[in-house]
Amino acid sequence: MKYLYFSNAGGEDAVDDILCMPVSKFRGFAISATDTTSLGLYFDRIVEALHADADNEAYELVDLVITAGKAKDVCSTIIRAINSGAQDDMVVVADDTNSVYLSDFITSVNAITIAS
């Protein structure tokens, strides 16, 4: 199974500092703010089974900061990594802690939001 990994510069010591999601939970991209430098990656909830009254509309969100005008390029790079036959089980999309990014057009993780 392939996973997508995200880490903000929060120090890996709090909720919403890291998210590692199976690709099977990925649902798509959308501009997540009223600017051209925020790209949201949306996932089905990782802990749906823990919420008996689960809201089917809830989702996990990773809001990436990207270079203006490069959303299509970033989306394409992430989709290629998802679809690649590479043996890597984990694709590091954005790791602020270690300054590792899948695309030169990803500059940081603005926020990781875990549905509660």
C-alpha positions as CSV (number, residue, x, y, z in Angstrom):
1,M,0.0,0.0,0.0
2,K,1.2,3.5,-0.8
3,Y,1.0,6.4,1.6
4,L,1.3,10.2,1.3
5,Y,3.3,12.0,4.0
6,F,3.0,15.6,5.2
7,S,4.7,17.4,8.0
8,N,4.5,21.1,9.0
9,A,7.1,22.9,10.9
10,G,5.2,22.2,14.2
11,G,7.9,20.1,15.7
12,E,6.1,16.8,15.4
13,D,4.7,17.2,19.0
14,A,1.1,18.0,18.5
15,V,-2.1,17.0,16.7
16,D,-2.0,18.2,13.1
17,D,1.8,18.3,12.9
18,I,2.0,15.2,10.7
19,L,-0.3,13.3,8.5
20,C,0.5,10.1,6.7
21,M,-2.5,8.9,4.7
22,P,-3.1,5.8,2.5
23,V,-3.5,6.8,-1.1
24,S,-6.8,5.0,-1.1
25,K,-8.2,7.8,1.1
26,F,-7.2,10.6,-1.2
27,R,-10.2,12.3,-2.9
28,G,-8.7,15.3,-4.8
29,F,-7.4,18.8,-4.9
30,A,-9.0,22.2,-4.6
31,I,-7.8,25.8,-4.1
32,S,-8.2,26.1,-0.4
33,A,-8.0,29.9,0.0
34,T,-8.9,33.0,-2.0
35,D,-5.4,33.3,-3.4
36,T,-3.3,31.4,-6.0
37,T,-0.8,30.0,-3.5
38,S,-3.0,27.6,-1.4
39,L,-3.7,24.1,-2.7
40,G,-5.8,21.7,-0.6
41,L,-5.5,18.0,-0.7
42,Y,-8.6,16.3,0.6
43,F,-8.8,12.8,2.2
44,D,-11.6,10.6,3.7
45,R,-11.4,10.6,7.5
46,I,-8.8,8.3,8.8
47,V,-10.7,7.4,12.0
48,E,-14.3,7.2,10.7
49,A,-14.9,4.0,12.7
50,L,-14.3,5.9,16.0
51,H,-17.1,8.3,15.3
52,A,-20.5,6.6,15.7
53,D,-22.2,9.8,14.6
54,A,-19.7,10.4,11.8
55,D,-20.5,13.2,9.5
56,N,-20.1,11.9,6.0
57,E,-19.0,15.4,4.9
58,A,-16.0,15.5,7.2
59,Y,-12.6,15.1,5.7
60,E,-8.9,15.5,6.4
61,L,-7.2,18.5,4.7
62,V,-3.6,19.3,4.0
63,D,-3.2,22.9,2.8
64,L,0.0,23.3,0.8
65,V,1.6,26.7,0.1
66,I,2.7,26.6,-3.6
67,T,4.2,29.0,-6.1
68,A,1.5,31.2,-7.6
69,G,0.1,29.9,-10.9
70,K,1.6,26.4,-10.4
71,A,-1.4,24.4,-9.1
72,K,-1.7,22.3,-12.2
73,D,2.0,21.4,-12.1
74,V,1.9,20.5,-8.4
75,C,-1.3,18.3,-8.9
76,S,0.4,16.6,-11.9
77,T,3.5,15.8,-9.9
78,I,1.6,14.4,-7.0
79,I,-0.6,12.2,-9.3
80,R,2.5,10.9,-11.1
81,A,4.0,9.9,-7.8
82,I,0.8,8.2,-6.8
83,N,0.6,6.3,-10.1
84,S,4.2,5.5,-10.4
85,G,5.3,1.9,-10.2
86,A,8.1,2.9,-7.7
87,Q,8.6,0.5,-4.8
88,D,8.5,3.3,-2.2
89,D,5.6,2.7,0.1
90,M,5.7,6.3,1.3
91,V,5.7,9.4,-0.9
92,V,7.0,12.5,0.9
93,V,4.8,15.2,-0.5
94,A,5.8,18.0,1.9
95,D,8.1,17.8,4.9
96,D,8.7,21.2,6.5
97,T,10.7,19.7,9.3
98,N,13.4,18.4,6.9
99,S,12.7,20.8,4.0
100,V,11.8,18.0,1.6
101,Y,9.2,18.6,-1.1
102,L,8.0,16.4,-4.0
103,S,7.8,19.5,-6.3
104,D,10.0,22.6,-6.5
105,F,6.6,24.5,-6.6
106,I,5.6,23.3,-3.1
107,T,7.1,25.8,-0.5
108,S,5.5,24.6,2.8
109,V,2.6,23.1,4.6
110,N,0.2,25.8,5.7
111,A,-2.0,23.6,7.8
112,I,-3.0,20.0,8.5
113,T,-6.6,19.6,9.6
114,I,-7.8,16.4,11.1
115,A,-11.6,16.0,11.2
116,S,-12.9,15.6,14.8
